[in-house]
Amino acid sequence: MSEYKFDRSAFRMMTFQDSDASNIFGKEVPYAERLRQAYFLISKAYGFTMENQPRLDRNYFSMRKMNP
């Protein structure tokens, strides 16, 4: 396994005003669009596509009713 190296060229120091101006998830963007963008970033991070989405493994997740 190769050593992970931090890419320092991907980020830069900004003022608060510059950071607010470059925010793509601002309040004027609808929630549906924010969710679509977030799902796209998650799919890229975990390496799946919209056509080949991961399935929920039922061996690890289950649901049952609580007894009052």
C-alpha positions in Angstrom: 0.0 0.0 0.0 1.4 3.4 -1.0 1.9 6.2 1.5 -0.9 8.8 1.4 0.5 12.3 0.6 -1.5 15.5 1.4 -2.0 17.7 -1.6 -1.3 21.2 -0.4 -2.1 22.8 -3.8 -5.9 21.9 -3.4 -6.5 24.5 -0.7 -5.5 28.1 -0.1 -5.9 30.6 2.7 -9.0 32.9 2.3 -10.6 35.7 4.1 -14.1 35.2 5.4 -15.5 37.4 2.6 -13.7 35.4 -0.1 -14.9 32.1 1.5 -18.5 33.3 1.6 -18.3 34.4 -2.0 -17.0 31.0 -3.2 -19.5 28.9 -1.2 -21.5 26.8 -3.7 -23.9 25.6 -1.0 -25.3 29.1 -0.2 -28.7 29.9 1.1 -30.0 30.8 -2.4 -29.3 27.3 -3.6 -32.4 25.0 -3.1 -32.2 22.0 -0.8 -32.8 19.6 -3.6 -29.8 20.9 -5.5 -27.6 20.8 -2.4 -28.5 17.2 -1.8 -27.8 16.4 -5.5 -24.4 18.0 -5.3 -23.6 16.2 -2.0 -24.6 12.8 -3.3 -22.4 13.4 -6.3 -19.4 14.2 -4.1 -20.1 11.1 -1.9 -20.3 8.9 -5.0 -16.9 10.2 -6.2 -15.4 9.7 -2.8 -16.6 6.1 -2.5 -16.2 5.2 -6.2 -19.8 4.3 -7.3 -22.0 5.7 -10.0 -25.7 6.6 -10.2 -26.3 3.5 -12.3 -24.3 1.2 -9.9 -25.3 2.3 -6.4 -24.3 0.2 -3.4 -26.8 -2.0 -1.7 -27.6 -1.9 2.0 -26.1 -5.0 3.7 -28.9 -6.4 5.8 -26.5 -8.5 7.8 -25.2 -5.4 9.6 -28.4 -3.2 9.7 -31.7 -4.3 11.1 -34.8 -2.7 12.5 -37.3 -3.9 15.2 -40.1 -2.4 17.3 -39.4 -1.2 20.8 -41.4 -2.9 23.5 -43.0 -0.2 25.7 
